[in-house]
Amino acid sequence: MLVRISYIFGPLIFLGISLIGAASSWGQGTPDHPMGTSPGFVIPESIKGFDEQKVKNDPICDSSVRPQIDHVKPDEMKTGDTVVVQGKYFGKKKECFRGVTFGSVPAKAFSFVDDERVEAVVPEGIGSGVTFLGVETGGGTARKGILILSKD
């Protein structure tokens, strides 16, 4: 039994030593490109040095918190109408907010007001009936059913 185990593990140990040995170039960077970087890699400004003002102005986007929609006003809308979406966790700054959709169609325009309010214009090309309004942030997408009325 010992003989068979040594025949199995012997080549593995030899292989491990040959990969880790001094002659191996595995895992070593070249002088032009430090380990873990590639040509064109740029070090972000935020990690070059501590600057209190930069840190204060950086957006705080919490990707672990999913947005929530509480109300959409008005309850019934037509294409071209401006709607107000109220909820929670839309983002501490506007850079955290990604957009508003009506069904699968992006809003004609939207305005991030604050963490709990967004205004959006209902886009053209949406048929009348029930659809979903979506609010997308770094933490995900929240959806709420809405009613689109015909322009007549």
C-alpha positions, 0 to 999 in steps of 0.5 A: 500500500505504501508503494502505491501511494508514493507512486501517486504522490511522488510525481505531484511533489516533483511537479510542485517543486519544479513550479515553485523552484527558482528557475520558474517564472510563474507568478513573477512580473516583468520589470516593465509591468509589476505583478498583478498589473497590465499595460494600460493599468491606471492607479485610481486617484482615490488610492494614490494618497489621502485627501480629506476633501476628495473623500468627502466629495466621492459618491457613497454608493451602497450596492448592498441596499436595494432601492424601494418604491413607495409611491408613484404620483400621479397614479395614472399617467400619459406619455409625456407626463412628468411623474414623481417616484418616492421611496428609499435608497435611491442613492446618497448622491446622483452618481449612485442613481442609474435610471428609470424605465417604463416597462423596458423603455428608458424614461425620456428624461429623469432627474435625481432629487435625493435619496427618496425622490426621483422625477421622470418623463414618461417616454413615447412608444409605450402602449396604454395599460398596466406596466412596470416602472423601474428604478435602477441604482447600484444596489439593484432595481425596484419595480412598481406597477403603473397605469398608462392611459391612452393619449385620446 
